[in-house]
Structures are given as C-alpha cells and as structure tokens.
Amino acid sequence: MENSDFVVMTTAEAKPGEEKIAQQALRDVADAARKQSGCIEYRVFRSAENPAVTVNVEQWISKDERDAFLAGADVEKFVSAVSGAFVESPQPETYEILDEA
C-alpha cells in the first residue's frame, strides 16, 4: 500500500434523538481533520434512506498522520461530544485504492 492509499471508511448510526448532535460533531471533526497537513480528504455522508446513518471517508498521506490526528485534542473533543450518541461504537475499516479517477 502506497502512502497516499491510506483510506478509512467508518459507518455509524446515531441513536434516536441524537442525530443532530452526532452529525454536528462529525462535521466539526471533519473540518479539523481537513486542516491537518497529512489529510488528503475527509468527507461525511448521510444516508438518504436512513438519516441516522453516516459514513466518513478519509484519505491520509499515511497511517502515522491519521494516528497523530486521532491522538489530538480535536478527536478528544469529538469523542466527548458523541459519547453515547451512537447505536454501537463505530468501527473504522481501512481500504486500498484500486483505481484513480
């Protein structure tokens, strides 16, 4: 895997009544991530079928860059904001890019 191929996708479902809190926290952490020098892309999507479900798509220069972001204050703030807001703990999955646009 090349460095720029470090892609992470995370699907999460907010509990009923927690959707707005979770979505705002996701937008905030995405904005913070995009300001990091190692972040190539960070997008948050909401399901058209179930607005409680979101998907984050992240692309980083390297795993180390993402790990540094995860250890920072912005993610700590995010975790605090969404504590108990999701149906289950989101499980990020790492992917490799198969084709380039």
C-alpha positions as CSV (number, residue, x, y, z in Angstrom):
1,M,0.0,0.0,0.0
2,E,1.4,3.4,-1.0
3,N,1.3,6.2,1.5
4,S,-1.5,8.1,-0.3
5,D,-3.5,4.9,-0.5
6,F,-4.4,5.1,3.2
7,V,-8.2,5.3,3.2
8,V,-10.5,4.8,6.1
9,M,-14.3,4.5,6.0
10,T,-16.5,4.5,9.1
11,T,-20.2,3.8,9.2
12,A,-22.2,4.9,12.3
13,E,-25.8,5.1,13.3
14,A,-26.9,7.7,15.8
15,K,-29.5,6.8,18.4
16,P,-32.9,8.3,18.0
17,G,-32.9,11.9,19.1
18,E,-29.0,12.1,18.9
19,E,-28.8,12.6,15.1
20,K,-28.2,16.3,15.2
21,I,-25.6,16.1,17.9
22,A,-23.7,13.3,16.2
23,Q,-23.9,15.0,12.7
24,Q,-22.6,18.3,14.0
25,A,-19.7,16.6,15.9
26,L,-18.9,14.7,12.7
27,R,-18.8,17.9,10.7
28,D,-16.6,19.5,13.3
29,V,-14.1,16.7,13.4
30,A,-14.1,16.5,9.6
31,D,-13.3,20.3,9.4
32,A,-10.5,19.8,11.9
33,A,-9.1,16.8,10.0
34,R,-9.0,18.7,6.7
35,K,-6.8,21.3,8.3
36,Q,-4.1,18.7,9.1
37,S,-1.2,18.6,6.7
38,G,-1.5,14.8,6.4
39,C,-5.1,14.8,5.4
40,I,-5.8,14.5,1.7
41,E,-9.6,14.2,2.0
42,Y,-12.2,13.9,4.8
43,R,-15.9,13.7,3.9
44,V,-19.0,12.9,5.8
45,F,-22.1,11.5,4.1
46,R,-25.6,10.9,5.4
47,S,-27.8,8.1,4.2
48,A,-30.7,9.2,2.0
49,E,-32.7,6.2,3.2
50,N,-31.9,6.5,7.0
51,P,-30.7,9.9,8.1
52,A,-29.4,8.5,11.4
53,V,-26.7,6.7,9.4
54,T,-23.5,8.4,8.4
55,V,-20.3,7.4,6.6
56,N,-17.0,9.1,6.9
57,V,-14.5,8.7,4.1
58,E,-10.9,9.7,5.0
59,Q,-7.8,9.7,2.9
60,W,-4.4,10.4,4.6
61,I,-0.8,10.6,3.5
62,S,0.0,7.8,5.9
63,K,-1.3,5.8,8.8
64,D,1.1,7.7,11.1
65,E,-0.5,11.1,10.1
66,R,-4.0,9.7,10.9
67,D,-2.8,8.3,14.1
68,A,-1.4,11.6,15.1
69,F,-4.7,13.3,14.4
70,L,-6.6,10.6,16.4
71,A,-4.3,11.3,19.4
72,G,-5.1,15.1,19.3
73,A,-7.5,17.4,21.1
74,D,-9.9,17.6,18.1
75,V,-10.7,13.9,18.3
76,E,-10.8,14.0,22.1
77,K,-13.5,16.8,21.8
78,F,-15.4,14.7,19.2
79,V,-15.4,11.6,21.4
80,S,-16.7,13.7,24.3
81,A,-19.4,15.2,22.2
82,V,-20.7,11.9,20.8
83,S,-20.4,9.8,24.0
84,G,-23.4,7.6,24.0
85,A,-24.8,9.1,20.8
86,F,-24.3,6.0,18.5
87,V,-26.2,2.7,18.5
88,E,-22.9,0.9,18.7
89,S,-19.3,2.0,18.6
90,P,-18.2,2.9,15.1
91,Q,-15.6,0.5,13.6
92,P,-13.3,2.2,11.0
93,E,-12.2,0.0,8.1
94,T,-9.1,0.6,6.1
95,Y,-9.2,0.3,2.3
96,E,-6.7,0.4,-0.6
97,I,-7.4,2.4,-3.7
98,L,-7.9,0.2,-6.8
99,D,-8.2,2.8,-9.4
100,E,-7.6,6.5,-9.7
101,A,-10.1,9.0,-11.2
